[in-house]
Amino acid sequence: MKKLSHIDSKGKAVMVDVSSKRITRRSAIAAATVTMRSDTLSLLLSGKVPKGDVLAAARIAGIMAAKKTSSIIPLCHPLDLTSVTVDFDIDEKKSEVHIRAESACSARTGVEMEAMTAAAVSALTIYDMCKAVDRDITISKIMLLEKKGGKSGRYIRKKS
């Protein structure tokens, strides 16, 4: 098993020292899926959810969350993000909202956690705004799809 980078020789949690790493352009794409009843999805798409424009709020929440990732994920480095986007794809047959979040920066460490945080918080916002009409909403498949940059180069998730 590979040694964990956030644990020192005494077993204590540490923030990794990235000062010797090169600054490179880095980006990451993450995803999440929100499944709901079809009548709930219809309300969302028609703009009739009582709390307002669900996808607009979820997009803003995801972007804001990416910017705060180092405040909520222990040992995560604060990054000067240059871009965060959150987009949605609706699958009406499955009654799902597919979230795709992308983050980018030029830094010494990657932006995977920022992209995943954006996807997760966007999904939580959709749940929060729709829970009054559907408590059975499910959030699933929060995952890293792709990352670029740094010493380890490019990673692309294999289709499953």
SULKAKA-V293811 format. One record per residue. N is the residue number from 1. PHI is phi in degrees with one decimal (999 if undefined). OMEGA is omega as a letter, one per 30 degrees, with the letter a starting at -180 (* if undefined). Layout:
BEGIN
<<N PHI OMEGA> <N PHI OMEGA>>
END
This chain:
BEGIN
<<1 999 l> <2 -68.7 l> <3 -65.6 l> <4 -75.2 a> <5 -75.9 a> <6 -97.7 l> <7 -124.5 l> <8 -84.4 a> <9 -64.8 l> <10 -99.3 l> <11 84.9 a> <12 -90.4 l> <13 -70.6 l> <14 -139.4 l> <15 -83.8 a> <16 -64.3 l> <17 -82.6 a> <18 -104.7 a> <19 -62.5 a> <20 -88.6 l> <21 -77.8 l> <22 -76.7 l> <23 -78.1 l> <24 -135.3 l> <25 -70.3 a> <26 -132.6 l> <27 -147.6 l> <28 -149.8 l> <29 -126.4 l> <30 -127.9 a> <31 -139.4 l> <32 -153.9 l> <33 -125.6 l> <34 -119.1 a> <35 -110.2 a> <36 -145.0 l> <37 -64.7 a> <38 -64.0 l> <39 -68.2 l> <40 -69.1 l> <41 -62.1 l> <42 -61.4 l> <43 -61.6 a> <44 -59.2 a> <45 -67.8 a> <46 -85.8 l> <47 76.9 a> <48 -105.6 l> <49 -69.8 a> <50 -52.7 a> <51 -80.5 l> <52 118.4 a> <53 -73.7 a> <54 -62.0 a> <55 -69.3 l> <56 -63.6 l> <57 -65.2 a> <58 -65.4 l> <59 -63.3 a> <60 -63.7 l> <61 -61.0 l> <62 -63.3 l> <63 -63.1 l> <64 -61.4 a> <65 -64.5 l> <66 -57.0 a> <67 -68.5 a> <68 -107.5 a> <69 -52.6 a> <70 -66.4 l> <71 -83.1 a> <72 -115.6 l> <73 -107.4 a> <74 -56.2 l> <75 69.5 l> <76 -84.3 a> <77 -72.4 l> <78 -71.0 a> <79 -122.4 l> <80 -91.2 a> <81 -66.4 l> <82 -103.3 a> <83 -162.1 l> <84 -141.6 l> <85 -129.2 l> <86 -132.6 a> <87 -128.1 a> <88 -127.4 l> <89 -126.0 a> <90 -98.9 l> <91 -111.1 a> <92 -67.8 l> <93 -62.6 a> <94 -92.1 a> <95 57.3 a> <96 -127.6 l> <97 -110.5 l> <98 -98.3 a> <99 -104.5 l> <100 -129.5 a> <101 -118.8 a> <102 -128.4 l> <103 -131.0 a> <104 -149.7 l> <105 -167.0 l> <106 -114.2 a> <107 -159.3 l> <108 -93.1 a> <109 -143.2 a> <110 -76.2 a> <111 -115.2 l> <112 -60.0 a> <113 -65.7 l> <114 -67.2 l> <115 -66.1 a> <116 -67.8 l> <117 -64.8 l> <118 -60.4 a> <119 -63.9 a> <120 -65.2 a> <121 -71.1 l> <122 -60.6 l> <123 -63.2 l> <124 -62.2 l> <125 -67.0 l> <126 -59.4 l> <127 -58.5 a> <128 -59.1 a> <129 -75.8 a> <130 -107.1 a> <131 -62.8 l> <132 -66.0 l> <133 -107.1 a> <134 -159.0 l> <135 -84.1 a> <136 -93.1 l> <137 -60.5 l> <138 -121.2 l> <139 -105.7 a> <140 -149.5 l> <141 53.4 l> <142 -77.9 a> <143 -157.2 l> <144 -81.7 l> <145 -95.5 a> <146 -160.0 l> <147 -145.5 l> <148 -133.7 l> <149 102.3 l> <150 79.0 a> <151 -62.5 a> <152 -81.6 l> <153 74.8 a> <154 -106.1 l> <155 -126.5 l> <156 -128.4 l> <157 -62.2 l> <158 -74.5 l> <159 -61.5 l> <160 -119.7 *>>
END
